[in-house]
């Protein structure tokens, strides 16, 4: 297991230094885009409406060095605000996972134990990572990258396509025909087969989230909507629809997340669509095209990884 860690002395750089993005200038959030200085290799970012969020920082750039990205698609955040970013794949071996401090500074990296492509990443509140690779979920210590074992699911379980954290620090797994909820001791407490009929047995499920009351949200390729299931796994609603404009998806959402107020966030081609708990649109947090993974922290911050622009972004969500 190759690993590097520590602070700036380990080869990482604080935001704003060469090869890293820098914090955007202060803004009222009324429109326009955040500028960048000569030391910022991240592109200028559109500013979100002030009633939705404030852009705190954007870091990154293209490359294989500390704090740079090649094909980053998955992001997670633990209870202390540490951020983890995983590459989809690597040309010459296992995928890399990078760790960032809450201020965006690079703080370490390690590589997954298997060379299969990464299809999902979840960070729990204690800093344990769950990484899905083709239906095999491995637990890692987020700081060191030490493997903690492969997650054992019931023998009859369908292969997980998407994973998410539960409010009690357990794990949600979503498969073509099965939803499993595991508690913090990783014991199965919910096992339902309602996902198949709702999504026509889709094998392209790639994102899931759970809110504080146990409602579950799922997104899939070729589906321009967010599917909502209640805490018992019963299908309840479709959130958003096909189209152009706020509250509509002009591409299938790549990922989904939920904040502490029950608001739903879904990645679209032009930004992050925001919905109220009842499914009504709250607005759009605009981004450059190409965002993949999103996550919401316990500190009510939205973390976004932009694959196309090789950029990690952090927003403070508005009340």
C-alpha positions in Angstrom: 0.0 0.0 0.0 1.7 3.2 -1.2 0.8 6.2 0.9 1.9 9.7 1.7 0.5 12.0 4.3 1.1 14.7 6.9 0.7 18.4 6.2 2.3 20.9 3.8 5.8 19.5 4.6 4.8 16.2 2.9 4.7 17.8 -0.5 1.1 19.2 -0.3 0.5 22.9 -0.7 -2.0 25.3 1.0 -4.7 26.8 -1.2 -3.3 29.6 -3.4 0.2 28.2 -3.8 1.6 26.9 -7.1 -0.3 24.0 -8.5 -3.3 24.6 -6.2 -6.4 26.6 -6.5 -7.0 29.7 -4.4 -9.9 31.0 -2.5 -12.2 33.2 -4.6 -12.6 36.9 -3.9 -15.5 37.8 -1.6 -18.8 38.3 -3.3 -22.4 39.0 -2.6 -23.3 36.0 -4.6 -25.5 38.0 -6.9 -24.0 36.7 -10.1 -20.9 36.7 -12.3 -18.0 34.5 -11.7 -15.2 34.2 -9.2 -11.9 35.4 -10.6 -8.6 33.7 -10.2 -5.1 35.0 -9.8 -1.9 33.8 -11.5 -1.2 31.1 -8.9 -4.7 29.5 -9.3 -4.7 26.7 -11.8 -8.5 26.2 -11.3 -10.7 28.0 -13.8 -13.0 30.9 -12.8 -16.2 29.7 -11.1 -19.8 31.0 -11.5 -21.0 32.5 -8.3 -24.2 31.0 -6.7 -27.2 33.0 -5.7 -26.8 34.2 -2.1 -30.0 32.6 -1.0 -28.5 29.1 -1.9 -24.8 29.1 -1.1 -21.5 31.0 -1.0 -18.4 29.7 -2.8 -15.7 29.3 -0.2 -12.8 28.0 -2.3 -11.8 26.1 -5.4 -8.6 24.1 -5.6 -6.9 21.7 -8.1 -5.6 21.5 -11.6 -4.7 18.7 -14.0 -1.9 16.3 -13.1 -0.7 13.5 -10.9 0.9 15.6 -8.2 -0.4 16.4 -4.8 -3.8 18.2 -5.0 -4.1 17.7 -8.8 -6.6 15.4 -10.6 -6.8 13.2 -13.6 -10.2 11.6 -13.6 -11.7 12.5 -10.2 -15.4 11.5 -9.9 -16.1 10.7 -6.3 -16.0 12.8 -3.1 -16.8 12.2 0.5 -16.5 14.2 3.8 -16.1 12.9 7.3 -17.5 14.3 10.6 -14.5 16.5 11.1 -14.8 18.1 7.6 -11.9 16.2 6.0 -12.5 15.7 2.3 -11.6 12.6 0.3 -11.5 12.4 -3.5 -11.1 9.2 -5.5 -10.1 8.9 -9.2 -12.3 6.7 -11.3 -9.4 4.7 -12.6 -5.7 4.8 -13.3 -3.8 3.8 -16.4 -0.9 2.2 -14.6 -2.5 0.6 -11.5 -5.0 1.1 -8.6 -6.9 4.4 -8.3 -5.6 7.2 -6.1 -7.5 8.7 -3.1 -6.4 12.1 -2.0 -7.2 13.7 1.4 -7.8 17.4 1.9 -8.2 19.5 5.0 -11.4 21.5 5.5 -9.7 24.6 4.1 -8.8 22.8 0.8 -5.2 22.1 1.7 -3.8 18.8 0.4 -2.9 16.6 3.4 -2.2 13.1 2.0 -2.9 10.4 -0.5 -3.0 6.6 -0.9 -4.1 4.0 -3.4 -6.9 1.5 -3.3 -5.9 -2.2 -2.9 -7.5 -3.4 -6.1 -7.0 -2.2 -9.7 -10.7 -2.4 -10.6 -12.4 1.0 -11.4 -13.9 2.9 -8.5 -17.7 3.3 -8.7 -18.5 4.8 -5.3 -17.0 6.4 -2.2 -18.5 7.1 1.2 -16.8 8.7 4.2 -18.4 8.0 7.6 -18.3 10.4 10.5 -15.3 8.6 12.1 -13.1 8.9 9.0 -13.6 5.3 7.7 -14.0 5.1 3.9 -16.2 2.7 2.0 -15.1 2.3 -1.6 -17.1 0.4 -4.1 -15.3 -1.3 -7.0 -17.6 -3.3 -9.2 -19.9 -4.4 -6.3 -17.1 -5.2 -3.9 -17.1 -2.7 -1.0 -13.8 -2.3 0.9 -13.4 -0.4 4.1 -10.3 1.8 4.6 -8.8 4.0 7.3 -9.2 7.4 5.6 -6.0 8.8 7.1 -3.6 6.1 6.3 -5.3 4.1 3.5 -5.0 0.9 5.5 -7.6 -1.6 4.3 -10.0 -2.6 7.1 -11.6 -5.5 5.2 -14.2 -6.2 2.6 -17.7 -5.5 3.7 -19.7 -8.8 4.0 -23.2 -8.7 2.8 -25.8 -11.5 2.9 -25.1 -14.3 0.5 -28.3 -13.6 -1.4 -27.5 -9.9 -1.9 -27.5 -8.3 -5.3 -24.3 -6.5 -6.3 -24.3 -2.9 -5.0 -24.3 -0.2 -7.6 -24.4 2.8 -5.3 -23.6 3.5 -1.7 -24.4 6.2 0.8 -24.1 7.1 4.5 -27.1 6.7 6.8 -27.9 9.1 9.7 -26.7 6.6 12.3 -23.3 6.3 10.6 -24.3 3.1 8.9 -24.4 2.3 5.2 -27.0 2.2 2.4 -26.4 0.0 -0.6 -28.5 0.2 -3.7 -28.5 -2.6 -6.3 -30.5 -3.3 -9.4 -33.2 -5.2 -7.5 -32.4 -4.5 -3.8 -32.0 -1.8 -1.2 -30.1 -2.7 1.9 -29.7 -0.5 5.0 -26.9 -1.4 7.5 -26.7 0.1 10.9 -23.5 1.4 12.5 -22.5 -2.2 13.4 -23.0 -3.1 9.7 -26.0 -5.3 10.5 -28.8 -5.4 8.0 -31.9 -3.5 9.3 -33.7 -3.0 6.0 -33.9 -5.3 3.0 -36.4 -4.5 0.3 -36.8 -5.2 -3.5 -38.8 -2.1 -4.4 -36.0 -0.5 -6.4 -36.4 -2.8 -9.4 -40.0 -1.9 -10.3 -39.4 1.8 -9.8 -36.4 2.0 -12.1 -37.2 -0.8 -14.5 -34.4 -3.0 -13.1 -31.8 -0.4 -14.2 -28.2 -1.5 -14.1 -27.1 2.1 -14.4 -27.8 3.3 -10.8 -24.8 5.4 -9.8 -25.9 7.7 -6.9 -27.8 7.5 -3.6 -28.4 9.5 -0.4 -30.4 9.3 2.8 -31.9 12.1 4.8 -32.3 12.3 8.6 -35.6 10.6 8.7 -34.5 7.7 6.5 -35.9 8.8 3.1 -33.8 7.5 0.3 -32.9 9.2 -3.0 -31.5 7.5 -6.1 -30.2 8.7 -9.4 -29.4 6.6 -12.5 -28.1 7.0 -16.1 -30.8 7.7 -18.6 -33.1 9.0 -15.9 -33.5 12.8 -15.7 -35.0 12.8 -12.2 -34.3 11.9 -8.6 -36.2 8.8 -7.3 -37.5 9.1 -3.7 -38.2 6.2 -1.4 -39.5 6.4 2.1 -37.7 4.9 5.2 -39.5 1.6 4.6 -38.2 1.5 1.0 -41.5 2.3 -0.7 -41.3 4.4 -3.8 -42.9 7.8 -3.3 -42.0 10.3 -5.9 -39.9 11.6 -8.8 -38.1 14.9 -8.1 -37.3 17.1 -11.0 -38.0 16.4 -14.7 -36.5 16.6 -18.1 -36.0 20.0 -19.6 -34.0 23.2 -19.4 -34.2 25.7 -16.6 -34.3 25.7 -12.8 -35.7 22.5 -11.3 -35.3 20.5 -14.6 -32.5 18.2 -15.7 -31.0 18.5 -19.2 -28.8 15.5 -18.4 -29.1 12.6 -16.0 -27.9 13.6 -12.5 -24.5 12.1 -11.7 -24.9 12.2 -8.0 -27.3 13.2 -5.2 -26.9 14.5 -1.6 -29.1 15.7 1.2 -28.4 18.4 3.8 -29.5 18.6 7.5 -32.7 20.5 6.6 -33.8 17.7 4.2 -33.0 19.7 1.0 -31.9 17.6 -1.9 -29.0 18.4 -4.2 -28.5 16.7 -7.6 -25.6 17.3 -10.0 -26.7 18.4 -13.5 -24.7 19.6 -16.5 -25.0 23.2 -15.6 -24.7 23.0 -11.8 -26.3 21.6 -8.7 -30.1 21.6 -8.7 -31.5 22.3 -5.2 -34.9 21.0 -4.1 -37.0 21.5 -0.9 -37.9 18.4 1.1 -41.3 18.4 -0.7 -39.7 18.2 -4.1 -40.3 21.8 -5.2 -37.4 23.6 -6.8 -35.3 26.0 -4.6 -32.9 27.0 -7.4 -29.6 26.2 -9.1 -26.1 26.5 -7.8 -24.3 27.1 -11.1 -21.0 25.5 -11.9 -18.8 24.9 -14.9 -19.9 21.8 -16.9 -18.5 18.5 -15.8 -19.3 18.0 -12.1 -19.6 14.4 -10.9 -19.5 13.7 -7.2 -21.2 15.9 -4.5 -21.4 15.5 -0.8 -22.8 17.6 2.1 -20.9 17.8 5.4 -22.3 17.9 8.9 -21.2 21.6 8.9 -23.8 22.3 6.2 -21.2 22.6 3.4 -21.5 21.3 -0.2 -18.4 19.6 -1.6 -18.2 19.3 -5.4 -15.7 17.5 -7.6 -15.5 18.8 -11.2 -14.0 16.1 -13.4 -13.7 18.1 -16.5 -12.1 21.1 -14.9 -10.0 19.1 -12.4 -11.3 21.1 -9.6 -12.5 20.5 -6.0 -15.0 23.1 -4.7 -16.6 23.9 -1.4 -19.7 26.0 -0.7 -21.3 27.2 2.5 -25.0 26.4 2.2 -27.4 29.2 3.1 -30.0 28.6 5.9 
